[in-house]
Amino acid sequence: MRLSIILSFFFIIILNSKAQELSGSEIIEKSIEFHDPDNIWSSGHFMSDLKESRPNGPSHNSLVEINNLNGFFYVIRYQDGHALEYTIKDGECIESLDWNYVLSEAEIEEYSLTCERSNLLRDCYTYLWGMPMKLKDPGTIISNDVDLVQFNEEQVLSVQVTYREDVGSDTWYFYFHPENYSLVGYRFYHVEEENDGEYIILTDLLAVGSMKIPKSRKWFINIDDKFLGEDILENIRTFNPEYHQ
């Protein structure tokens, strides 16, 4: 027991040393090197199969296509026996219900088949599934400070990220494994003093060539740790032949 305590003490000292020696930007660069060493994400064309489950609520199976080279985005979600499609191509939105593109006002309202919804889904999927690479996007403000904190019962390195006013208003904290700098989770607040917002635990990895994407995302509310659901990346493929293993 005493040896275990001593080893734990020295491990924490080493982690604190890492937190003091490296800036937030350097930690994120190391994490990107772990997850995407060949810079596949920025110009990659991907198709993913997702299972999105919610406690006491509907589960969705979704197919998501993202082309970061030309900005194309497409998702088809199967919900309540219907197929919902959201597309953004050449800056224009296209929505459909069961492959019908002429929709009534009632259908648009009931299933949120709007351009606003298409843009929200695109921003959500590309931001969350593109981490940590998306932390290099313009308007991202990375704190120089790195803290050693406990997250999901582990000691991790924490970096605060905020955004330029025209990009976003939330405050984010990203958590990195102290040895290989893999991204293990993140947390956001709308108003940090009120402890609102949510946190997300990342587990497992799927590979696309040399790129490693977290497979599972479990969502919780900050204030009471209430479980909100889990998103599972069941499969991811790329249309870029040079990235195939």
N, C-alpha and C positions, 0 to 999 in steps of 0.2 A: 504493500500500500504506500509506504513512504517513498519507494523508488518511483512509483507511478506519479505521485504528487510532484516529485522533483522534475521528472521528465516533462510533465505538463507545464510546470513553471518555466522551464527553459524554452519550451515550444512557444509559449506566449511571448517570451522575450524576443524570440526570433521573428515572430509575426509583427510585433510592435516595431521592430527594426525595419522590416519591409515597408510598413505603413509610413514610417518617417522618411525613408530613403527615396521612395518613388512618389511622383506627383499623380494626381488623378488621371491626367492625360496619358501618362506612361503606363499606368495600370490598364487603361482601356486599350492602348496600343498592343500590350502583351496579350490581352484577352482576344482581340481581333486576330492576332497572329496564331492563337490557339484554334479559334473557330473557323477562320477563313484565311489561311496562310498564303493562298494564291490569288486572293482578291476575286473570287468567283462571283460573290453576291452582286457587286455593283453593276455588272453588265450581264448577269445570268438570266436565263429563261427557265422557270420552274413550274412544275405542276405537283400539287400536294393533295393527299387524301386526309381529311380531318374528321375526327369524331369529337363532338362537343356535347358534353353531358352536363345537366343541371339537376341538383337535388329537388325533388318534388316539382319538377318542371319538364319541359320537352327536351329531348336530345336530338341533335342535328348531325347528319352526315353531309359533309360538304366536300366539293372538289374546288380547289383554288388554283388559278393560273396567274402567275406574276411574271411579267417581262420587264426587267429593270432597264433594258437598253432603249425601249421605245415607249415605256409608260403604260403598256397594255395591262389591264386587270380584268379578271373574270372569276366569278364564283357562282356555282350552282348549289343550292341548299335544298335538301329534302325535308319538308316540314309538314306535319299534319296531312300526309298523303298527297302533298303538292310539291312540284318542282319550282323553285324560285331562282331566277337568273338575274345577275347584276353584272353589267359589263361597262368598262370605260375604255374607249378606243379613240385615239386621236383627239382626246379631250372631250368627247361626247359620251353621254350616259345612255345605256340601253337596258331596259328592264323587261322581264317577261314572267308570265305565270303559266305553268304547264306548256311552255313553248308558244304561247300566244302573246303577241307583242302589242295588240290593240286591247287596252285594258279599260274597264269601267272605273269611275271615281271610287266606287265601293271597293273594288279589288285593290286599287292602288292604296287606299287608306288601310284596309284590313291587313295587308301583307307588307306595308311600308315599301312599296315598289316605286321609289323616288330617286332622283339624282342625288339628293342629300344623303340617302341611305347608301347608295353605291359608293359615294366618296368616303363616307364614314367607314364602311367595310374595307375599302382599299387602304385607307390610312391605318386602320387597326391591324390588318393582316401584315402589311409591309413593315410597319413599325415593330410590332411585337415579335414576328417571326424572323425579322431581319436583324435582331440584336445579336451581338453588340455592334455590328457593322454600321447600323443606322446612327450611332453616336458620333459619326464623322460628318453628319449632314450639316449644311449651313444653318446657323441660328442656334446651334447647340452650345451651351455654356457649361464647361466642365470645371468643377472646383479643383484647385490645386491640392487641397487637403485630402488625405486618405486616413480613414479611421478603422480601427479594429473593433468589430462589433459581433454580437451573437445573432445569428439568423438561422432559423430552422434547426436549433440546437447545435450549431457549429460556429466556430470562430472564423469569420470571413473578413475580407477587406471591403470597405464601403466607400463609394464615391458619389457625391451629390452632383446632380445634373439639373440645370434649369434651362429655360429657353428664352430667346429674344421675344419681345412682346408680340410681334406679328406672327410668331411661330406657335407659341403655347404658353400657358400660364401655370401649369402644375409644377410641383417640385418632386423630383424623382431621386431615389437612391438605388444604385446598382451594386450588387453583392458578388464578389469574385472569390473563387477558391484561392487560398493563399499560396499554394504550391504551383499549380499549372495555370492559374488565372482564368479558368473557365467561368462563365457566367452561371451562377447558381440561383439567382432570383433578383427581383426588384420590387420596389415599393413606390407608390406615388400618393401625394396629398394635393387636394385642392386648396385647403387652408391647413397648414401643418400644425398650427397651434390648437386646432380643434380635433386633431388626430382622425380626420376623415380619410377617405380614399381606401385603397386596397393594396395588398401585397400578393406576389406571385412566386411560387416555388417551382423551380425547374429541375427536372430529373431526366436521366438517360440521354442518349445522343443518337441521331441518325446521320449517316454520311452521304454526301453528294460529292464524289471525287474526294478532294482534300478538305472540303467544308464539312463542319460538324454542327448540326442544328439540334437544340434541345427538343426531346420528343414529347415530354409531358409538361403541361403548365397547370398548376392547381392554384385557384384564386380564393383569397380570403379577405374579409373586411378588417381593416386596421383596428378599429375600436374594440371589437369583441372576438376577433379570430373566427368569425362565422364563415363556414365553407360555402363558397358560391358556385363551384363547379370545376370541371377539369376539361382541358382541351388536349387531345392526343393527336400527334402527327403520326399517322399510321404508315405513310409512305411518302417519299418525295423523289421526283424525277427531274431531269434536266434535258432540254433540247439542244444543249451545247455539246457536240460530240467530244470536244477536247476535255470535258470535265467528267466523262464517264470513266468508271474504274475498269 
